[in-house]
Amino acid sequence: MNKRICFFKSILFVIFATFCGKQLCAQTESENFQVVDRVIAVVGQNMIKESELETAFLQQKSGRGIIEDAFLVHCDLFEGMLINELMLHQAERDSIEVTDEEVNREMDNRIKYMVQMYGSVENLEKQMKKSLSEIRSYYSDVIRENIMIGQIEHKLTGDVTITPQEVADFYKSIPQDSLPIVDDEYVFSQIVKLPKVSEEEKTAVKNRLNEYRDRILKGSKFSTLALLYSEDPGSAKKGGELGFFSRGDMVSEFENAAFALQDGEISPVIETQYGFHIIQMIERRGNQVNCRHILIQPKVSDAQLMESRKELERIKAEIDNGEISFEDAIIKYSDDESKINQGLIINPHNASASFTKDAINETMSNLENVDFNSMKQGDITAPVLFKSELANAYRLIKVTKKVDAHKVNLVEDYGKIQESALSARKLDVIKEWAEKRIAKTYIKIDKDYQTCDFKLNWLKK
């Protein structure tokens, strides 16, 4: 239970802040700490350990920087953890069951998010100091418990709504000198041109994979050849093994081939947007399969890469001359799947189309030479080199929207304020429920934390 807190958004930090967000709590090397672990609270049959609280505090500190009153923050985090345990206790009393399929699906979503945030499976494993399979095993119980907590929270607050007038009243209730400053925010759209791969290169890659397939059929180990030759770095060092996945988790060409295989069978060479593959079925488990694969990506020549740059220069000239709008050019020319969403570039940290200045270079590759500060809304860059999931490519980037730094207000930040007002309303509902449950639940708080100024009556005074 000591890892659950980092998967759950603390209900006490709903106003312009989040607690751990969607991240797995990866401790950085610079944040090492030593705690003689001990139980600091018991709620029903569930325990909170001091190491859990310290991990949560370090996570909070990494997001906020300097913390003036560390004890106050510890207490607020501690109360959030107590609420978590109280809801988990209720879920256990209600005999809420969570299936392995639900856990695996949620785990897959978490892993996908983290891989996107850290840039690669290797970076994620380095940050977590665990292999992908170890991460899955380590956090499976955490995920299960959080789903149980989420079901209790949904039962309590799923029908809670808020009106525009209540949003306005919530905003007015916040002292003006307490309103946060929102950094400069940008919304970007893009036109991507991927360099074309020659048919000769594709044929050469398919021939290589067919050679590997023949060797495996004659007795060579698939895992050994994957380790030596696969260009999927995340799975290659595991002998090509991908772990269990369901339909919808992979691109359609890959999963159609995978789910058609029998145990031990090897697919013919298949093509996806990522390159060419051969796949071996390892095991079926219900609606999920575990496979190995070997991926080879066709190589793009420098000349082909420059052709895509020249194509974008021609497209930009059309836009500058008024022959076509940027928006129409996205639909007509872009090779990226974002074309179905007006070419919007999505910020992987918050799954929105909004970027702060600091987030731009953290989340978009090879843009260090683009000075967005000097660009106005509507400006378009020259072709910018970047590394897509597939290969190096070029793209045009338009500043679709630019909002200067400002104090939060109802006009520009209604969505943020609405979300915070709704969260505050849900918090009131949970607090009211929690006060009733506290009176009927066994709760023990360590004496060192009984001096916290709790918002709820955990000490049953």
Wavefront OBJ file of the C-alpha trace (Angstrom):
o trace
v 0.000 0.000 0.000
v 3.012 2.272 0.399
v 3.031 3.396 -3.248
v -0.633 4.162 -3.823
v -0.521 7.843 -2.932
v 1.344 8.761 -6.103
v -1.387 7.416 -8.344
v -4.190 9.344 -6.704
v -4.970 13.030 -7.073
v -5.257 14.312 -3.520
v -8.652 15.813 -2.886
v -7.013 18.422 -0.627
v -4.995 19.939 -3.458
v -7.695 20.743 -5.973
v -7.317 24.517 -6.225
v -4.722 25.334 -8.884
v -2.489 22.436 -7.777
v -2.215 18.686 -8.100
v -0.680 16.065 -5.889
v 1.515 13.614 -7.832
v -0.834 13.902 -10.806
v -0.658 10.907 -13.126
v 2.990 10.260 -12.445
v 4.511 7.234 -10.865
v 6.502 8.450 -7.875
v 10.023 8.143 -9.201
v 12.590 9.369 -6.698
v 15.404 11.282 -8.363
v 19.001 10.750 -7.351
v 19.245 14.309 -6.061
v 16.286 13.714 -3.737
v 17.690 10.811 -1.736
v 16.431 10.582 1.822
v 16.845 8.268 4.764
v 13.830 7.369 6.883
v 13.627 4.775 9.620
v 10.256 3.499 8.448
v 7.390 3.219 10.875
v 3.601 3.217 10.834
v 2.247 6.709 11.509
v -1.465 5.995 11.063
v -3.946 3.143 10.938
v -7.372 3.532 9.300
v -9.485 0.418 9.705
v -6.993 -2.282 8.754
v -4.957 -0.034 6.437
v -1.653 1.540 7.425
v 0.246 4.674 6.386
v 4.021 4.547 6.728
v 6.342 7.474 7.263
v 8.250 6.640 4.071
v 5.021 7.087 2.094
v 4.531 10.561 3.511
v 8.151 11.523 2.888
v 7.926 10.327 -0.715
v 4.772 12.390 -1.201
v 6.463 15.433 0.325
v 9.482 15.137 -1.979
v 7.157 14.839 -4.952
v 5.350 17.986 -3.831
v 8.641 19.777 -3.266
v 9.928 18.893 -6.735
v 6.863 20.557 -8.246
v 6.789 23.649 -6.012
v 10.466 24.343 -5.336
v 11.098 26.050 -2.009
v 8.561 25.142 0.698
v 8.459 27.626 3.562
v 6.432 25.576 6.058
v 7.422 21.950 5.570
v 5.420 20.726 8.571
v 2.204 22.317 7.271
v 2.692 20.676 3.876
v 3.440 17.334 5.544
v 0.190 17.661 7.509
v -1.892 18.522 4.434
v -0.414 15.604 2.518
v -0.946 13.332 5.506
v -4.623 14.264 5.686
v -5.006 13.528 1.988
v -3.519 10.089 2.605
v -5.904 9.530 5.526
v -8.855 10.285 3.250
v -7.474 7.813 0.704
v -7.262 5.105 3.350
v -10.755 5.876 4.606
v -12.179 5.474 1.098
v -10.181 2.273 0.586
v -11.554 0.990 3.897
v -15.079 1.756 2.665
v -14.388 -0.014 -0.636
v -13.271 -3.095 1.271
v -16.398 -2.962 3.461
v -18.533 -2.690 0.313
v -16.705 -5.730 -1.166
v -15.813 -3.806 -4.333
v -14.067 -6.176 -6.727
v -11.581 -5.163 -9.418
v -10.764 -7.568 -12.244
v -7.273 -8.289 -13.547
v -8.414 -6.898 -16.907
v -9.305 -3.559 -15.297
v -5.918 -3.448 -13.558
v -4.024 -4.297 -16.762
v -5.940 -1.722 -18.768
v -5.243 1.025 -16.241
v -1.610 -0.065 -15.952
v -1.238 0.120 -19.742
v -2.626 3.671 -19.706
v -0.215 4.699 -16.951
v 2.773 3.153 -18.693
v 1.880 4.779 -22.027
v 1.623 8.161 -20.338
v 4.937 7.750 -18.548
v 6.755 6.551 -21.665
v 5.441 9.584 -23.518
v 6.453 11.908 -20.689
v 9.996 10.541 -20.317
v 10.501 10.095 -24.062
v 11.231 6.373 -24.179
v 10.904 3.107 -22.290
v 14.629 3.289 -21.488
v 14.291 6.704 -19.857
v 11.303 5.507 -17.849
v 13.166 2.425 -16.639
v 16.169 4.547 -15.723
v 14.013 6.996 -13.781
v 12.098 4.254 -11.974
v 15.228 2.085 -11.550
v 13.142 -0.906 -12.623
v 12.448 -2.784 -15.850
v 9.031 -2.371 -17.465
v 7.931 -5.808 -16.267
v 9.132 -4.993 -12.742
v 7.196 -1.702 -12.809
v 4.047 -3.587 -13.804
v 4.493 -6.152 -11.056
v 5.470 -3.587 -8.433
v 2.458 -1.328 -8.991
v -0.303 -3.849 -9.786
v -1.664 -3.811 -6.212
v -1.380 -0.032 -6.151
v -3.476 0.235 -9.295
v -6.061 -2.190 -7.930
v -6.457 -0.181 -4.720
v -6.698 3.107 -6.589
v -9.465 1.750 -8.799
v -11.314 0.810 -5.603
v -10.755 4.315 -4.201
v -11.903 5.818 -7.502
v -15.131 3.839 -7.387
v -15.937 5.167 -3.912
v -15.085 8.712 -4.991
v -17.309 8.346 -8.080
v -20.144 6.994 -5.956
v -19.885 10.055 -3.720
v -19.269 12.782 -6.302
v -20.199 11.402 -9.722
v -23.450 13.402 -9.859
v -22.011 16.649 -8.488
v -22.410 19.594 -10.896
v -21.802 23.309 -10.760
v -23.490 26.265 -12.488
v -21.758 29.223 -14.212
v -22.974 31.487 -11.407
v -21.389 29.194 -8.825
v -18.133 29.298 -10.800
v -18.232 33.099 -10.693
v -19.037 33.071 -6.958
v -16.143 30.695 -6.332
v -13.768 33.029 -8.190
v -14.996 36.066 -6.250
v -14.473 34.227 -2.958
v -10.722 33.968 -3.590
v -8.803 36.999 -2.247
v -7.318 38.972 -5.139
v -3.837 38.804 -3.654
v -4.127 34.989 -3.542
v -4.962 34.520 -7.211
v -2.115 32.704 -8.992
v -0.245 34.045 -11.997
v -0.628 31.982 -15.157
v 2.566 31.877 -17.245
v 2.621 32.705 -20.935
v 0.620 30.019 -22.703
v 0.842 28.854 -26.288
v -1.267 26.668 -28.556
v 0.518 25.242 -31.602
v -0.585 23.524 -34.772
v 1.698 21.777 -37.254
v 2.181 20.493 -40.755
v 4.480 17.456 -40.817
v 6.240 16.019 -43.852
v 7.788 12.607 -43.358
v 10.608 11.724 -45.761
v 9.658 9.017 -48.241
v 11.393 5.660 -48.053
v 12.507 4.073 -51.331
v 10.972 0.792 -52.461
v 14.485 -0.666 -52.691
v 15.053 0.059 -48.987
v 11.695 -1.486 -48.032
v 12.511 -4.629 -50.016
v 15.913 -4.927 -48.349
v 14.346 -4.672 -44.888
v 11.706 -7.307 -45.672
v 14.411 -9.626 -46.978
v 16.376 -9.243 -43.730
v 13.340 -10.085 -41.629
v 12.521 -13.100 -43.776
v 16.085 -14.322 -43.217
v 15.610 -13.992 -39.439
v 12.274 -15.812 -39.695
v 13.875 -18.700 -41.617
v 16.640 -18.966 -39.005
v 14.064 -19.139 -36.208
v 12.075 -21.821 -38.021
v 15.298 -23.816 -38.342
v 15.999 -23.658 -34.630
v 17.447 -20.237 -33.727
v 15.892 -18.536 -30.695
v 13.579 -15.626 -31.494
v 14.648 -13.843 -28.289
v 18.329 -13.994 -29.242
v 17.758 -12.527 -32.703
v 15.509 -9.822 -31.216
v 18.233 -8.889 -28.741
v 20.800 -8.667 -31.554
v 18.826 -7.078 -34.370
v 15.521 -5.522 -33.292
v 15.354 -1.729 -33.559
v 12.714 -1.416 -30.848
v 15.038 -0.553 -27.939
v 12.332 -0.995 -25.302
v 11.642 -4.640 -26.114
v 14.932 -5.722 -27.738
v 16.812 -6.100 -24.460
v 13.960 -8.319 -23.227
v 14.297 -10.609 -26.217
v 11.581 -8.713 -28.089
v 8.934 -9.383 -25.437
v 6.210 -6.717 -25.284
v 4.197 -7.869 -22.281
v 0.448 -8.469 -22.276
v -1.720 -6.148 -24.351
v -5.345 -5.975 -25.431
v -7.017 -5.021 -28.684
v -6.796 -1.294 -29.166
v -3.415 -1.013 -27.455
v -1.358 -1.453 -30.642
v -1.727 -0.182 -34.201
v -4.300 -2.234 -36.069
v -1.915 -3.991 -38.496
v 0.241 -5.226 -35.636
v -2.529 -6.450 -33.362
v -4.465 -8.115 -36.208
v -1.377 -10.182 -37.006
v -0.622 -10.863 -33.329
v -4.104 -12.014 -32.338
v -4.250 -14.351 -35.358
v -1.253 -16.368 -34.104
v -1.264 -19.593 -32.114
v 1.158 -20.232 -29.236
v 4.736 -20.282 -30.560
v 3.675 -19.374 -34.114
v 5.607 -16.703 -36.044
v 3.900 -14.219 -38.323
v 4.982 -13.350 -41.840
v 6.605 -9.939 -42.278
v 4.052 -7.188 -41.613
v 4.277 -3.440 -42.155
v 3.076 -0.753 -39.742
v 3.712 2.958 -39.503
v 6.752 2.111 -37.348
v 8.462 -0.146 -39.883
v 8.449 -3.894 -40.594
v 7.996 -6.655 -38.015
v 7.869 -10.358 -37.424
v 5.876 -11.464 -34.363
v 5.927 -14.572 -32.210
v 3.022 -15.494 -29.943
v 4.143 -16.311 -26.383
v 0.899 -16.707 -24.451
v -2.813 -15.878 -24.452
v -4.554 -14.823 -21.265
v -8.240 -14.106 -21.713
v -8.581 -11.150 -24.065
v -4.881 -10.338 -23.855
v -1.787 -11.697 -25.571
v 1.917 -11.547 -24.869
v 4.192 -11.496 -27.917
v 7.763 -10.989 -29.018
v 8.642 -8.998 -32.096
v 11.607 -7.906 -34.156
v 11.300 -4.437 -35.650
v 13.419 -3.104 -38.499
v 12.862 0.482 -39.635
v 13.688 1.395 -43.228
v 16.392 4.050 -43.355
v 15.883 7.463 -44.885
v 18.684 9.085 -46.865
v 19.800 12.674 -46.295
v 18.557 13.499 -49.786
v 15.071 12.210 -48.954
v 15.064 14.182 -45.711
v 15.967 17.364 -47.576
v 13.151 16.700 -50.036
v 10.653 16.855 -47.189
v 12.184 20.179 -46.070
v 11.892 21.603 -49.594
v 8.288 20.422 -49.765
v 7.494 22.330 -46.572
v 9.245 25.432 -47.891
v 6.999 25.248 -50.959
v 3.900 24.797 -48.767
v 4.893 27.762 -46.585
v 5.320 29.898 -49.694
v 1.773 28.977 -50.736
v 0.509 29.994 -47.287
v 2.501 33.256 -47.249
v 1.195 34.138 -50.730
v -2.391 33.591 -49.642
v -2.928 30.630 -51.987
v -3.996 28.369 -49.108
v -4.630 28.772 -45.395
v -2.468 26.994 -42.847
v -5.548 25.106 -41.680
v -6.397 23.859 -45.183
v -2.738 23.001 -45.773
v -2.800 20.769 -42.676
v -5.576 18.689 -44.189
v -4.061 18.651 -47.667
v -0.386 18.068 -46.912
v 0.376 16.917 -43.350
v 1.636 13.354 -42.873
v 0.887 13.318 -39.137
v -2.227 11.883 -37.520
v -2.753 15.253 -35.781
v -4.261 16.444 -39.093
v -7.619 15.024 -37.946
v -7.471 17.432 -34.970
v -6.585 20.665 -36.804
v -2.901 19.782 -36.505
v -2.822 20.545 -32.772
v 0.373 19.614 -30.937
v -0.581 17.943 -27.649
v 1.352 18.541 -24.438
v 2.039 15.021 -23.067
v 2.369 16.328 -19.507
v -1.277 17.394 -19.235
v -2.888 15.950 -22.403
v -3.975 19.455 -23.430
v -3.014 21.673 -26.339
v -1.633 24.327 -23.995
v 2.103 24.903 -23.418
v 3.882 27.210 -21.000
v 7.234 28.678 -22.056
v 9.123 26.214 -19.891
v 7.149 23.262 -21.235
v 7.904 23.950 -24.906
v 11.490 22.733 -24.995
v 10.764 20.001 -22.463
v 8.082 18.405 -24.597
v 8.874 19.230 -28.237
v 12.143 17.918 -29.649
v 14.711 19.963 -31.590
v 13.074 23.326 -31.016
v 15.889 24.937 -29.073
v 16.635 27.156 -32.081
v 13.077 28.527 -32.290
v 12.476 31.749 -30.341
v 8.779 31.528 -29.549
v 9.028 34.571 -27.261
v 9.526 36.799 -30.280
v 6.673 35.203 -32.242
v 3.175 36.630 -32.325
v -0.100 34.783 -32.564
v -0.478 33.597 -36.151
v 3.267 33.468 -36.906
v 4.637 30.365 -38.642
v 8.147 28.956 -38.292
v 10.428 27.923 -41.110
v 10.707 24.116 -41.505
v 11.929 22.713 -38.170
v 13.805 19.425 -37.919
v 12.498 17.031 -35.272
v 12.561 13.336 -34.458
v 9.149 11.787 -34.811
v 8.248 8.321 -33.549
v 9.233 7.036 -36.964
v 12.310 8.984 -38.070
v 13.788 12.431 -38.466
v 11.332 14.710 -40.227
v 10.444 18.373 -40.723
v 7.416 20.372 -39.707
v 6.001 23.875 -39.883
v 4.690 25.165 -36.542
v 2.094 27.894 -36.228
v 1.445 29.843 -33.024
v -2.301 29.336 -33.144
v -2.877 31.123 -29.860
v -0.642 33.072 -27.498
v -1.797 34.343 -24.103
v 0.585 36.544 -22.132
v 1.291 35.896 -18.458
v -1.539 37.212 -16.307
v -3.373 36.831 -13.034
v -6.103 34.196 -13.241
v -9.390 35.723 -14.403
v -12.833 34.540 -15.464
v -12.490 35.597 -19.091
v -9.251 33.853 -20.065
v -9.222 31.051 -17.488
v -12.860 30.062 -17.074
v -12.077 26.378 -17.685
v -9.397 26.293 -14.980
v -11.642 28.082 -12.499
v -14.610 25.855 -13.327
v -12.500 22.744 -12.730
v -11.265 24.101 -9.399
v -14.771 25.149 -8.314
v -16.156 21.711 -9.171
v -13.287 20.035 -7.312
v -13.954 22.239 -4.279
v -17.629 21.248 -4.375
v -16.667 17.569 -4.566
v -14.270 18.127 -1.666
v -17.146 19.419 0.457
v -19.159 16.279 -0.331
v -16.243 13.997 0.557
v -15.501 15.924 3.767
v -19.105 15.597 4.863
v -19.017 11.848 4.145
v -15.620 11.439 5.808
v -16.706 13.103 9.054
v -19.519 10.568 9.378
v -17.246 7.611 8.562
v -14.470 8.744 10.923
v -16.833 8.416 13.873
v -17.500 4.755 12.964
v -13.973 3.712 11.956
v -10.967 2.619 14.000
v -8.315 5.336 13.527
v -4.969 5.695 15.252
v -2.606 8.639 14.608
v 1.026 8.650 15.741
v 1.636 11.185 18.518
v 4.194 13.077 16.385
v 1.407 13.959 13.928
v -1.368 14.677 16.412
v -0.297 18.343 16.476
v -1.369 18.778 12.832
v -4.210 21.239 12.347
v -6.464 18.732 10.598
v -9.519 19.884 8.667
v -11.420 16.781 9.785
v -11.816 15.246 13.245
v -9.303 12.399 12.839
v -8.377 12.570 16.540
v -12.077 12.260 17.494
v -11.901 15.106 19.945
l 1 2 3 4 5 6 7 8 9 10 11 12 13 14 15 16 17 18 19 20 21 22 23 24 25 26 27 28 29 30 31 32 33 34 35 36 37 38 39 40 41 42 43 44 45 46 47 48 49 50 51 52 53 54 55 56 57 58 59 60 61 62 63 64 65 66 67 68 69 70 71 72 73 74 75 76 77 78 79 80 81 82 83 84 85 86 87 88 89 90 91 92 93 94 95 96 97 98 99 100 101 102 103 104 105 106 107 108 109 110 111 112 113 114 115 116 117 118 119 120 121 122 123 124 125 126 127 128 129 130 131 132 133 134 135 136 137 138 139 140 141 142 143 144 145 146 147 148 149 150 151 152 153 154 155 156 157 158 159 160 161 162 163 164 165 166 167 168 169 170 171 172 173 174 175 176 177 178 179 180 181 182 183 184 185 186 187 188 189 190 191 192 193 194 195 196 197 198 199 200 201 202 203 204 205 206 207 208 209 210 211 212 213 214 215 216 217 218 219 220 221 222 223 224 225 226 227 228 229 230 231 232 233 234 235 236 237 238 239 240 241 242 243 244 245 246 247 248 249 250 251 252 253 254 255 256 257 258 259 260 261 262 263 264 265 266 267 268 269 270 271 272 273 274 275 276 277 278 279 280 281 282 283 284 285 286 287 288 289 290 291 292 293 294 295 296 297 298 299 300 301 302 303 304 305 306 307 308 309 310 311 312 313 314 315 316 317 318 319 320 321 322 323 324 325 326 327 328 329 330 331 332 333 334 335 336 337 338 339 340 341 342 343 344 345 346 347 348 349 350 351 352 353 354 355 356 357 358 359 360 361 362 363 364 365 366 367 368 369 370 371 372 373 374 375 376 377 378 379 380 381 382 383 384 385 386 387 388 389 390 391 392 393 394 395 396 397 398 399 400 401 402 403 404 405 406 407 408 409 410 411 412 413 414 415 416 417 418 419 420 421 422 423 424 425 426 427 428 429 430 431 432 433 434 435 436 437 438 439 440 441 442 443 444 445 446 447 448 449 450 451 452 453 454 455 456 457 458 459 460 461
